[in-house]
Amino acid sequence: MFLPREKKILHLLYKNENKFTTSQIAAELKVSPRTIKADIKKINEILEKNSCSIKTKQGVGLWLYYDEAGEQFLQSVLYEMKDSYISSDVRKYYVAAYLLLHNKEYISMEAIANLLYVSKGTIVNDVSELVSFWEKFGITFIKKVKYGIKAEGLETQIRWALTDVLKKVGGNEKIQTLFTKVRLESLKRVIRLAENRFHFVLTDISFDEFLIQLAILITRVQMGCVTEPEEKDEQASEGRKAWFVSRYILEQIYEQLDVEIPESEITFLMTCLLAVRYQTPMTKEKDREKTRAREPQMFDDIMSLLQEVDEQYQLQLEEDSELACALFDHLECMVHRFHSMMYLENPILDSVKKEMFYEYEIASYLISKFGQKYGLETTEDEIGYVSFHIGAAIERTRQKMKRNLSVTIICMTGIGTSQFVSMKLKRLFPEMEIKQIISGNQADSLEPEMQDFVISTVPIYIEGIEVLHVSSVLSETDIQRIRKYIQKRTSHLQEENTEYFYLKKFLNSSISIMNCDLKSKEEVIKLLGGRMVSEGYVDEGYIQSVFEREELSETAVGSLVAIPHAFEGHIRKQGIGFMTLQKPILWGSEKVQIIFMLALDAKVENNFQRIFGDVLDLTRNIKDVEQVLKAKKISEIDILTKA
């Protein structure tokens, strides 16, 4: 009906509220204004027969004019499905969305097949593949000969299921085809008005999800499908703010789209707002007591879990108030999402699992415990988001623990000399913190715990404190002596920083199996775990615990490496089971050929994080991975056996 460039002109005018000049459209499409004028003339010949047209006014610009019938025509033209390829995986969800949106009537398979330009048999297969999806949301289907099928379920179930499938369909253009009476661009404006009015910002993913939920709400209400109001706690600060935001959104929907939504739908909107993720939250609180006041029992449960995590992984997370408040915000929303059957998706989950798998491991432990306590079926997507909170807290702890070597300077030849020595030391050793500059007469007052060592321009002895004697001009010899002393003080860290130090420390030939011909991760876990049991590294319950950990989230970390392990307990002595395979096997969605099975007691030493760091380094080094795979026995792997 329209040529591609003509469609682009219509898209541009239809999707934007602002008026465009001919020159602006020409610049956008990289053609001349004369060409655009000719295109518009041809476009109007078709539009004027279908209750719409492109209007123009000198000094104002171009805009689309249409009535209700004209808008339906424009949407059918701009978003017709034959112009948008839909893969088979996505198509079945589009089918699900169509059936759910039109569940007031029976729909034949032929009608859906004609809509999507596929065969009836294809649609029948798509519907049969959706059985588990319907069950997840408690939706059933009624089939009637010669009429078709119809979805049945509670209105909230229909809406949450619609939200889920439309997220899978993806792309506003494909979604727009399902909402013939709702303009998504107008709804975007409503959300942005609410963000500006109440000073919050949704994440990009949550913005798109909330957009879908508003479109579903309007469409279902227009069909006469409303939700039953439920009681919400409007006394808590979050609930009270969500109520005001919901009320404002209803007003804006009426003002911007001329659609009146009943007050009873505020409950539905509040549920949506309490479950989405925020870039800038409605209420951002870092004070523990104020946060705790919202839900004392849940807050206390979270603090208890953080104490367990600290004990398990030798960390200090429970002391971090910022983490406590941020974690409470996330888990409170997670509970809302679970009870509303809203499933959060994490688009960077794979990257999180590969690049932050120590933080992901801790988040897995915490979320599994929280899920057990609150009866929630936790997902990897939620764990991925919590990993960032854990990572930020660990980094804050590192910054607090990181301190420079503190030094006291003793100088007897005046303020000029002392200032010279001080400034030169600061320039040469930026990692050095000069606590104070004193005279020799004050040396007896120094306490050992107040500085790491003393630099003195005169020979002096101070009991319990290391003193470095230097000249007043700080010669090159003096500087080298200070540098060697600092290196000596930090030498214990240098050993740990050698390549794969902790992997070398815990690998042992007695629990290493090379070049195995196994076909599945189950075989790997049983064989390698059995070897570790027989060698006395773990008890009999270890293997089952590893399988339980895998059910929560697979432990493949990329680059053909997996690190299966138990969450806690079952360790008799520390070690790392090691296995290589002749051919890669599937470990969840990843291919794996190198396995490090961890038997580490985090409560004894904090080796867990360092081991994960070594494994991460290995996954980033292709040559080292190749060396591991070529070896027939562990002694041939220089990088893991030689100091």
C-alpha positions as CSV (number, residue, x, y, z in Angstrom):
1,M,0.0,0.0,0.0
2,F,2.8,2.4,1.0
3,L,6.4,2.4,-0.2
4,P,9.1,2.1,2.5
5,R,9.9,5.8,2.6
6,E,6.3,6.8,2.7
7,K,5.9,4.5,5.7
8,K,8.8,6.2,7.4
9,I,7.2,9.6,6.9
10,L,3.9,8.2,8.5
11,H,5.9,6.6,11.4
12,L,7.7,9.9,12.1
13,L,4.4,11.9,12.2
14,Y,2.4,9.3,14.1
15,K,5.0,8.5,16.8
16,N,5.7,12.1,17.7
17,E,3.6,14.8,19.3
18,N,5.8,17.6,17.8
19,K,5.1,19.0,14.4
20,F,7.7,18.7,11.7
21,T,8.7,20.9,8.8
22,T,9.2,19.4,5.3
23,S,12.9,20.3,5.6
24,Q,13.2,18.4,8.9
25,I,11.6,15.3,7.5
26,A,13.9,15.5,4.4
27,A,17.0,15.8,6.6
28,E,15.9,12.8,8.7
29,L,15.3,10.6,5.6
30,K,18.3,12.1,3.7
31,V,16.3,13.3,0.6
32,S,15.3,16.6,-0.8
33,P,12.3,18.7,0.6
34,R,10.8,18.5,-3.0
35,T,10.8,14.6,-2.7
36,I,9.1,14.8,0.6
37,K,6.4,17.1,-0.8
38,A,5.8,14.6,-3.6
39,D,5.6,11.7,-1.2
40,I,3.1,13.5,1.0
41,K,0.8,14.2,-2.0
42,K,0.8,10.4,-2.8
43,I,0.3,9.5,0.9
44,N,-2.7,11.8,1.2
45,E,-4.4,10.2,-1.8
46,I,-4.7,7.0,0.3
47,L,-5.2,8.6,3.7
48,E,-8.1,10.8,2.7
49,K,-10.1,7.7,1.8
50,N,-9.6,6.3,5.3
51,S,-10.6,9.1,7.7
52,C,-7.1,10.6,8.1
53,S,-4.7,12.9,6.3
54,I,-1.4,14.9,6.6
55,K,-2.2,18.5,7.4
56,T,0.2,21.4,6.8
57,K,0.3,25.0,7.8
58,Q,2.9,27.6,6.9
59,G,5.0,28.5,10.0
60,V,3.6,25.6,12.0
61,G,4.6,22.4,10.1
62,L,3.1,19.0,9.3
63,W,1.0,16.8,11.4
64,L,-1.3,13.8,11.1
65,Y,-5.1,14.3,11.5
66,Y,-7.3,11.3,12.1
67,D,-10.5,10.2,13.9
68,E,-11.0,6.8,15.6
69,A,-11.4,4.9,12.4
70,G,-8.4,6.7,10.9
71,E,-6.2,5.7,13.8
72,Q,-7.2,2.1,13.4
73,F,-6.3,2.3,9.7
74,L,-2.9,3.9,10.5
75,Q,-2.1,1.3,13.1
76,S,-3.0,-1.6,10.7
77,V,-0.8,0.0,8.0
78,L,2.2,0.9,10.2
79,Y,2.3,-2.2,12.4
80,E,1.0,-4.9,10.1
81,M,2.6,-8.2,11.1
82,K,3.6,-9.3,7.6
83,D,6.2,-6.5,7.7
84,S,7.7,-7.6,11.0
85,Y,9.3,-11.0,11.2
86,I,8.5,-12.9,14.3
87,S,10.6,-15.9,15.2
88,S,8.9,-19.1,16.2
89,D,9.9,-18.7,19.9
90,V,8.5,-15.2,20.0
91,R,5.4,-16.0,17.9
92,K,3.9,-18.4,20.5
93,Y,4.0,-15.6,23.1
94,Y,2.3,-13.2,20.6
95,V,-0.4,-15.9,20.2
96,A,-0.7,-16.1,24.0
97,A,-1.0,-12.3,24.3
98,Y,-3.7,-12.2,21.6
99,L,-5.7,-14.9,23.3
100,L,-5.4,-13.3,26.7
101,L,-6.3,-9.8,25.5
102,H,-9.4,-11.1,23.7
103,N,-10.5,-13.7,26.3
104,K,-14.1,-12.3,26.3
105,E,-14.8,-14.4,23.2
106,Y,-13.9,-17.6,21.5
107,I,-11.1,-17.3,18.9
108,S,-10.5,-19.7,16.1
109,M,-7.1,-21.0,15.2
110,E,-7.7,-20.0,11.6
111,A,-8.2,-16.3,12.7
112,I,-4.9,-16.2,14.5
113,A,-3.1,-18.0,11.6
114,N,-4.5,-15.5,9.1
115,L,-3.3,-12.6,11.4
116,L,0.3,-14.0,11.5
117,Y,0.4,-15.3,8.0
118,V,1.2,-18.9,9.1
119,S,-0.7,-22.2,8.9
120,K,-3.4,-23.3,11.3
121,G,-1.2,-26.3,12.3
122,T,1.6,-23.9,13.3
123,I,-0.8,-22.0,15.7
124,V,-2.0,-25.3,17.1
125,N,1.6,-26.3,17.9
126,D,2.3,-22.9,19.4
127,V,-0.7,-23.2,21.8
128,S,0.3,-26.7,22.9
129,E,3.8,-25.4,23.8
130,L,2.3,-22.9,26.1
131,V,0.8,-25.4,28.6
132,S,3.5,-24.8,31.3
133,F,3.1,-21.0,30.9
134,W,-0.7,-21.2,31.5
135,E,-0.2,-23.4,34.5
136,K,2.4,-20.9,36.0
137,F,-0.3,-18.2,36.1
138,G,-3.3,-20.4,37.0
139,I,-5.0,-19.9,33.6
140,T,-7.0,-22.5,31.9
141,F,-8.4,-22.7,28.3
142,I,-11.9,-23.7,27.2
143,K,-12.2,-25.3,23.7
144,K,-15.4,-25.2,21.9
145,V,-15.9,-27.0,18.6
146,K,-16.5,-24.7,15.6
147,Y,-15.9,-21.7,17.9
148,G,-12.3,-21.9,19.0
149,I,-10.7,-21.4,22.4
150,K,-11.0,-18.9,25.2
151,A,-8.7,-18.1,28.2
152,E,-10.2,-18.2,31.7
153,G,-8.7,-16.9,34.9
154,L,-8.9,-14.2,37.5
155,E,-8.5,-10.7,36.1
156,T,-5.2,-10.2,37.9
157,Q,-3.9,-13.5,36.6
158,I,-4.8,-12.5,33.1
159,R,-3.0,-9.2,33.5
160,W,0.2,-10.6,35.0
161,A,0.3,-13.3,32.3
162,L,-0.1,-10.6,29.7
163,T,2.7,-8.6,31.1
164,D,5.0,-11.6,31.0
165,V,4.3,-12.6,27.4
166,L,4.5,-9.0,26.1
167,K,7.9,-8.7,27.6
168,K,8.9,-11.8,25.7
169,V,7.3,-10.4,22.5
170,G,9.6,-7.4,22.7
171,G,9.6,-4.1,20.8
172,N,7.0,-1.4,21.1
173,E,6.0,-1.8,17.4
174,K,5.1,-5.4,17.8
175,I,3.3,-4.7,21.1
176,Q,1.4,-1.7,19.6
177,T,-0.3,-4.0,17.1
178,L,-2.1,-5.7,20.0
179,F,-3.3,-2.4,21.5
180,T,-5.4,-0.8,18.7
181,K,-7.1,1.7,21.0
182,V,-4.1,2.8,23.1
183,R,-1.1,4.8,21.9
184,L,2.0,3.8,23.7
185,E,3.7,7.1,23.0
186,S,0.9,8.9,25.0
187,L,1.3,6.4,27.9
188,K,5.1,7.1,27.9
189,R,4.3,10.7,28.5
190,V,2.0,9.8,31.4
191,I,4.8,7.9,33.1
192,R,7.3,10.6,32.6
193,L,4.9,13.2,34.0
194,A,4.6,11.0,37.1
195,E,8.3,10.6,37.4
196,N,8.8,14.4,37.3
197,R,5.9,15.1,39.6
198,F,7.0,12.7,42.3
199,H,10.8,12.7,41.8
200,F,11.5,9.1,41.0
201,V,13.0,7.4,38.0
202,L,12.2,3.9,36.8
203,T,15.0,1.7,35.3
204,D,14.7,1.4,31.5
205,I,13.5,-2.2,31.8
206,S,10.9,-1.3,34.5
207,F,9.8,1.7,32.4
208,D,8.9,-0.6,29.5
209,E,7.3,-3.1,31.8
210,F,5.1,-0.4,33.5
211,L,4.2,0.9,30.0
212,I,2.9,-2.5,29.1
213,Q,1.0,-2.8,32.4
214,L,-0.7,0.6,31.8
215,A,-1.7,-0.4,28.2
216,I,-3.1,-3.7,29.6
217,L,-5.0,-1.8,32.3
218,I,-6.6,0.6,29.8
219,T,-7.5,-2.1,27.3
220,R,-9.0,-4.5,29.8
221,V,-11.1,-1.7,31.5
222,Q,-12.4,-0.7,28.0
223,M,-13.4,-4.3,27.6
224,G,-15.3,-4.2,30.9
225,C,-12.7,-6.3,32.8
226,V,-11.9,-4.7,36.1
227,T,-10.0,-6.0,39.2
228,E,-11.5,-6.5,42.6
229,P,-10.0,-3.9,45.0
230,E,-7.7,-5.4,47.7
231,E,-6.5,-3.8,50.9
232,K,-3.1,-2.2,50.7
233,D,-1.1,-0.9,53.6
234,E,-1.2,2.8,52.8
235,Q,0.2,3.8,56.2
236,A,3.8,2.8,55.4
237,S,5.7,5.5,53.5
238,E,6.1,3.3,50.4
239,G,2.4,2.5,50.3
240,R,1.3,6.0,50.9
241,K,3.5,7.4,48.1
242,A,2.4,4.6,45.7
243,W,-1.2,5.6,46.4
244,F,-0.6,9.2,45.5
245,V,1.4,8.3,42.4
246,S,-1.4,5.8,41.3
247,R,-4.1,8.4,41.8
248,Y,-2.1,10.9,39.7
249,I,-1.5,8.4,36.9
250,L,-5.3,7.7,36.7
251,E,-5.9,11.5,36.4
252,Q,-3.3,11.8,33.6
253,I,-4.7,8.8,31.7
254,Y,-8.0,10.7,31.6
255,E,-6.4,14.0,30.7
256,Q,-4.0,12.7,28.1
257,L,-6.0,9.8,26.6
258,D,-9.5,10.7,27.5
259,V,-10.0,7.3,29.2
260,E,-11.7,7.1,32.6
261,I,-10.3,4.4,34.9
262,P,-12.3,3.4,38.0
263,E,-10.9,4.2,41.4
264,S,-10.8,0.4,42.2
265,E,-7.9,0.1,39.8
266,I,-5.6,2.0,42.2
267,T,-4.9,-1.2,44.0
268,F,-3.6,-2.8,40.7
269,L,-1.4,0.3,40.0
270,M,0.0,0.3,43.5
271,T,1.0,-3.4,43.2
272,C,2.8,-2.6,39.9
273,L,4.6,0.4,41.4
274,L,5.7,-1.5,44.5
275,A,7.1,-4.3,42.4
276,V,9.1,-2.4,39.8
277,R,12.8,-1.4,40.0
278,Y,13.8,2.2,40.4
279,Q,16.9,4.1,39.2
280,T,15.9,6.8,41.7
281,P,13.4,5.3,44.3
282,M,10.3,7.1,45.5
283,T,11.7,6.9,49.0
284,K,15.4,6.4,49.4
285,E,16.4,5.8,53.0
286,K,19.8,5.0,54.4
287,D,18.8,5.1,58.1
288,R,18.3,1.6,59.5
289,E,15.6,2.6,62.0
290,K,13.5,4.5,59.5
291,T,13.8,1.6,57.1
292,R,13.0,-1.0,59.7
293,A,9.8,0.9,60.7
294,R,8.3,0.0,57.3
295,E,8.4,-3.8,58.0
296,P,10.2,-4.6,61.3
297,Q,10.0,-8.4,61.0
298,M,11.3,-8.6,57.5
299,F,14.1,-6.1,58.3
300,D,15.2,-8.2,61.3
301,D,15.1,-11.3,59.1
302,I,17.4,-9.7,56.6
303,M,19.8,-8.6,59.3
304,S,19.9,-12.1,60.6
305,L,20.7,-13.4,57.1
306,L,23.5,-10.9,56.7
307,Q,25.0,-12.1,60.0
308,E,24.8,-15.7,58.6
309,V,26.5,-14.5,55.4
310,D,29.3,-12.8,57.4
311,E,29.9,-16.0,59.4
312,Q,29.8,-18.2,56.2
313,Y,32.1,-16.0,54.1
314,Q,34.1,-14.1,56.7
315,L,32.8,-10.7,55.6
316,Q,31.5,-7.6,57.4
317,L,28.2,-6.9,55.5
318,E,26.0,-6.7,58.6
319,E,27.7,-3.5,59.6
320,D,26.9,-1.8,56.3
321,S,23.8,0.3,56.8
322,E,23.6,1.3,53.1
323,L,23.5,-2.4,52.1
324,A,20.9,-3.2,54.8
325,C,18.5,-0.5,53.5
326,A,19.1,-1.2,49.8
327,L,18.7,-5.0,50.3
328,F,15.5,-4.4,52.3
329,D,14.1,-2.3,49.4
330,H,14.9,-5.0,46.8
331,L,13.6,-7.9,48.8
332,E,10.5,-6.1,49.8
333,C,9.8,-5.5,46.1
334,M,10.7,-9.1,45.3
335,V,8.0,-10.3,47.7
336,H,5.5,-8.1,46.0
337,R,6.6,-9.4,42.6
338,F,6.3,-13.0,43.7
339,H,2.8,-12.7,45.2
340,S,1.7,-10.8,42.0
341,M,3.3,-13.3,39.7
342,M,5.5,-10.6,38.2
343,Y,8.7,-12.1,36.9
344,L,11.7,-9.8,36.9
345,E,14.1,-10.3,34.0
346,N,17.8,-9.4,34.1
347,P,19.2,-8.7,30.7
348,I,22.9,-8.9,31.8
349,L,22.5,-12.1,33.9
350,D,25.1,-14.1,31.9
351,S,27.7,-11.3,32.3
352,V,27.0,-11.1,36.1
353,K,27.4,-14.8,36.6
354,K,30.7,-14.8,34.6
355,E,32.3,-11.5,35.8
356,M,30.9,-11.3,39.4
357,F,30.6,-15.0,40.3
358,Y,31.9,-14.5,43.9
359,E,29.3,-11.8,44.5
360,Y,26.7,-14.0,42.7
361,E,27.6,-16.9,45.0
362,I,27.0,-14.8,48.1
363,A,23.8,-13.5,46.7
364,S,22.7,-17.0,45.8
365,Y,23.3,-18.1,49.4
366,L,21.4,-15.1,50.9
367,I,18.4,-15.3,48.4
368,S,18.0,-19.1,48.9
369,K,17.8,-18.6,52.7
370,F,15.4,-15.7,52.3
371,G,13.3,-17.7,49.8
372,Q,13.0,-20.6,52.2
373,K,11.9,-18.4,55.0
374,Y,9.2,-16.5,53.0
375,G,8.1,-19.4,50.8
376,L,9.4,-17.8,47.6
377,E,10.6,-19.6,44.4
378,T,13.7,-17.5,43.8
379,T,15.0,-16.9,40.3
380,E,18.5,-16.3,38.9
381,D,17.4,-12.9,37.6
382,E,16.7,-11.7,41.2
383,I,20.0,-13.2,42.4
384,G,21.8,-11.3,39.6
385,Y,20.4,-7.9,40.8
386,V,21.2,-8.7,44.5
387,S,24.8,-9.5,43.4
388,F,25.3,-5.8,42.6
389,H,24.2,-4.8,46.1
390,I,26.7,-7.4,47.6
391,G,29.4,-6.2,45.2
392,A,29.0,-2.5,46.3
393,A,29.1,-3.5,50.0
394,I,32.2,-5.6,49.5
395,E,33.9,-2.6,47.7
396,R,32.9,-0.2,50.5
397,T,34.4,-2.7,53.0
398,R,37.6,-2.8,51.0
399,Q,37.9,0.9,50.9
400,K,37.4,1.1,54.7
401,M,40.0,-1.6,55.4
402,K,42.5,-0.2,52.9
403,R,44.8,2.1,54.8
404,N,48.2,3.7,54.0
405,L,51.3,3.0,56.2
406,S,51.3,5.7,58.9
407,V,54.6,7.4,59.7
408,T,55.8,9.8,62.4
409,I,58.8,12.0,61.5
410,I,61.4,13.0,64.1
411,C,63.4,16.0,63.1
412,M,65.7,18.1,65.3
413,T,67.0,20.8,63.0
414,G,64.0,23.1,62.7
415,I,60.7,23.5,60.9
416,G,62.3,24.1,57.5
417,T,64.1,20.8,57.5
418,S,61.0,18.9,58.8
419,Q,58.8,20.4,56.1
420,F,61.3,19.5,53.4
421,V,61.5,15.9,54.6
422,S,57.8,15.7,54.9
423,M,57.0,17.0,51.4
424,K,59.7,14.9,49.7
425,L,58.4,11.7,51.4
426,K,54.8,12.6,50.3
427,R,55.9,13.0,46.7
428,L,58.0,9.8,46.6
429,F,55.7,7.6,48.7
430,P,52.0,8.7,48.1
431,E,50.9,5.5,49.9
432,M,52.5,6.9,53.1
433,E,50.4,8.8,55.6
434,I,52.5,11.2,57.8
435,K,50.8,11.3,61.1
436,Q,52.9,14.0,62.8
437,I,56.3,15.7,62.9
438,I,57.9,15.9,66.3
439,S,61.2,16.6,68.0
440,G,63.4,14.0,69.6
441,N,62.4,15.2,73.0
442,Q,58.8,14.0,72.3
443,A,59.9,10.5,71.1
444,D,59.2,9.0,74.5
445,S,55.5,9.8,74.2
446,L,55.0,7.8,71.1
447,E,52.8,4.7,71.4
448,P,53.5,1.7,69.1
449,E,49.8,1.4,67.9
450,M,49.7,5.0,66.7
451,Q,52.0,4.6,63.7
452,D,53.5,1.8,61.7
453,F,57.1,3.1,61.9
454,V,59.2,6.2,62.5
455,I,61.5,8.1,60.2
456,S,64.2,10.1,62.1
457,T,66.9,12.5,60.9
458,V,68.9,11.5,64.1
459,P,69.9,8.2,65.5
460,I,67.3,7.2,68.1
461,Y,65.9,4.1,69.7
462,I,62.2,3.7,70.6
463,E,61.0,0.5,72.3
464,G,58.4,-1.4,70.3
465,I,58.7,0.9,67.2
466,E,60.7,0.4,64.1
467,V,62.9,3.5,63.4
468,L,64.5,4.3,60.0
469,H,67.5,6.7,60.3
470,V,67.9,9.0,57.3
471,S,69.9,12.1,56.5
472,S,68.2,15.6,56.6
473,V,68.5,15.8,52.8
474,L,66.9,12.4,52.1
475,S,69.7,10.9,49.9
476,E,69.0,8.2,47.3
477,T,70.4,5.6,49.7
478,D,67.8,6.8,52.3
479,I,65.0,6.5,49.8
480,Q,66.0,3.0,48.7
481,R,66.1,1.9,52.4
482,I,62.6,3.3,53.0
483,R,61.3,1.6,49.8
484,K,62.8,-1.8,50.8
485,Y,61.3,-1.5,54.2
486,I,57.8,-0.8,52.8
487,Q,58.2,-3.8,50.4
488,K,59.1,-6.0,53.3
489,R,56.1,-4.8,55.2
490,T,53.8,-5.8,52.3
491,S,55.6,-8.9,51.1
492,H,53.0,-11.2,52.6
493,L,50.6,-9.8,50.0
494,Q,53.0,-10.2,47.1
495,E,53.0,-14.0,47.5
496,E,49.2,-14.1,47.4
497,N,49.3,-12.0,44.2
498,T,51.3,-14.6,42.3
499,E,49.4,-16.2,39.4
500,Y,46.8,-18.7,40.5
501,F,48.3,-18.8,44.1
502,Y,45.2,-20.2,45.7
503,L,44.4,-22.8,43.0
504,K,47.9,-24.1,43.4
505,K,47.5,-24.1,47.2
506,F,44.4,-26.4,47.2
507,L,44.8,-28.6,44.1
508,N,46.0,-32.2,44.8
509,S,46.7,-35.0,42.4
510,S,44.8,-37.4,44.7
511,I,41.5,-35.6,43.8
512,S,42.3,-34.8,40.2
513,I,40.9,-36.8,37.2
514,M,42.2,-35.9,33.8
515,N,40.8,-36.4,30.2
516,C,37.6,-38.1,31.2
517,D,35.0,-39.3,28.7
518,L,31.8,-38.2,30.5
519,K,28.5,-37.0,28.9
520,S,26.7,-34.9,31.6
521,K,27.3,-32.7,34.6
522,E,25.5,-35.3,36.7
523,E,28.2,-37.9,35.8
524,V,30.9,-35.3,36.6
525,I,29.6,-34.4,40.0
526,K,29.1,-38.1,41.0
527,L,32.5,-39.2,39.8
528,L,34.6,-36.3,41.1
529,G,32.5,-35.9,44.2
530,G,32.9,-39.7,44.9
531,R,36.7,-39.3,44.6
532,M,36.7,-36.5,47.1
533,V,34.6,-38.6,49.5
534,S,36.9,-41.6,49.2
535,E,40.0,-39.4,49.8
536,G,38.5,-37.9,52.9
537,Y,38.0,-34.3,51.8
538,V,34.2,-34.3,52.2
539,D,31.5,-36.4,53.8
540,E,28.8,-38.5,52.1
541,G,26.2,-35.7,52.1
542,Y,28.5,-33.4,50.0
543,I,27.4,-34.7,46.5
544,Q,23.7,-34.2,47.3
545,S,24.4,-30.7,48.5
546,V,26.3,-29.9,45.3
547,F,23.2,-31.0,43.3
548,E,21.0,-28.8,45.4
549,R,23.3,-25.8,44.8
550,E,23.1,-26.5,41.0
551,E,19.3,-26.5,41.2
552,L,19.4,-22.9,42.4
553,S,21.8,-21.8,39.7
554,E,24.3,-23.6,37.5
555,T,27.9,-23.0,38.4
556,A,29.3,-22.7,34.9
557,V,31.3,-19.5,34.7
558,G,32.3,-19.3,31.0
559,S,35.4,-20.2,29.0
560,L,34.6,-24.0,29.5
561,V,35.0,-23.7,33.3
562,A,32.5,-24.8,36.1
563,I,33.0,-24.6,39.8
564,P,30.4,-26.9,41.5
565,H,30.3,-26.8,45.3
566,A,28.1,-27.1,48.3
567,F,26.7,-24.1,50.1
568,E,27.9,-25.0,53.5
569,G,29.1,-27.9,55.7
570,H,30.2,-31.4,54.6
571,I,34.0,-30.4,54.5
572,R,36.5,-32.6,56.3
573,K,39.6,-31.1,54.9
574,Q,40.1,-28.3,52.4
575,G,40.9,-29.0,48.8
576,I,39.8,-28.5,45.2
577,G,38.7,-31.5,43.1
578,F,39.9,-31.1,39.5
579,M,38.7,-32.7,36.3
580,T,39.2,-32.2,32.6
581,L,37.0,-33.8,29.9
582,Q,37.8,-35.1,26.5
583,K,34.9,-33.1,25.0
584,P,32.8,-30.3,26.3
585,I,29.4,-31.1,27.9
586,L,26.4,-28.9,28.5
587,W,26.3,-27.4,32.0
588,G,23.0,-25.6,31.9
589,S,23.3,-23.3,28.9
590,E,27.1,-23.3,29.0
591,K,29.6,-25.7,27.6
592,V,32.1,-27.0,30.2
593,Q,35.3,-29.0,29.9
594,I,37.3,-27.9,33.0
595,I,35.8,-28.5,36.5
596,F,37.1,-27.2,39.9
597,M,35.0,-28.8,42.6
598,L,35.4,-26.8,45.7
599,A,35.7,-28.2,49.2
600,L,36.5,-25.1,51.2
601,D,35.4,-24.1,54.7
602,A,34.8,-20.4,54.5
603,K,34.5,-20.2,58.3
604,V,38.1,-21.3,58.8
605,E,39.8,-19.0,56.3
606,N,38.5,-16.5,53.8
607,N,39.8,-18.4,50.8
608,F,36.6,-18.5,48.9
609,Q,36.9,-15.0,47.4
610,R,40.5,-15.6,46.4
611,I,39.7,-18.9,44.7
612,F,36.9,-17.3,42.7
613,G,39.4,-14.5,41.7
614,D,41.9,-17.1,40.5
615,V,39.2,-18.9,38.5
616,L,38.0,-15.6,37.0
617,D,41.6,-14.9,35.9
618,L,41.8,-18.3,34.3
619,T,38.6,-17.8,32.3
620,R,40.1,-14.6,30.9
621,N,43.3,-16.3,29.7
622,I,42.7,-18.4,26.6
623,K,46.3,-19.7,26.5
624,D,46.1,-21.0,30.0
625,V,42.8,-22.7,29.3
626,E,44.4,-24.4,26.3
627,Q,47.3,-25.6,28.4
628,V,44.9,-27.1,31.0
629,L,43.0,-28.9,28.3
630,K,46.1,-30.3,26.6
631,A,47.5,-31.9,29.7
632,K,47.2,-35.6,30.3
633,K,48.1,-35.3,34.0
634,I,48.1,-32.5,36.5
635,S,51.9,-32.2,36.8
636,E,52.0,-31.1,33.1
637,I,50.0,-27.9,33.9
638,D,52.8,-25.5,34.8
639,I,50.5,-22.6,35.6
640,L,48.7,-24.7,38.3
641,T,51.6,-26.6,39.8
642,K,54.8,-24.6,39.6
643,A,55.6,-21.7,41.9
